[in-house]
Amino acid sequence: RVSFASILLSCLLSWIDVVVSQNQQPKLQPLDQVLMMVLDSDKDSKITRGEISDSMTMLKNLLGSSQDPSSGPSENSQLVDKVELYVPLIFQLLDANEDDKLSKTELKYVLKFEQSLKKSGGMRDLIRDLFGILDTNN
């Protein structure tokens, strides 16, 4: 089984290789493809709640290992904790066929959401408001 950290490192190294070899800005992958690549740990083209949970745990462990334990949880760790609260709801919203797995087709909604953020309007305002709620510095 390939770990989230090794996949992330591999993607980062590939990206650096593209930048260095071509000396230009790399083309960003669509968000739905990135999510599938990072979260689908068994590479069956489906993302389960367990795979998301494992990735969130690994992310929290990575953030926690770089922190001095005596200073308490970092801002990033707190943000991950807050995001983790909404994972079940987001998963349920995306899981259109209710099979407890997110397919490539279901993740296309994430891409549509990402594209809607590039335009002005209600969705962009909603995200700005949600960020204001989650941002602990203000």
Protein Blocks (a to p, Z undefined) as FASTA:
>chain_A
ZZfklmmmmmmmmmmmmmmmnopacddddfklmmmmmmmmnonopacfklmmmmmmmmmm
mmmmmpcfknopafklmmmmmmmmmmmmmmmmmmmnonopacfklmmmmmmmmmmmmpgc
jklmmmmmmmmmmmmkZZ
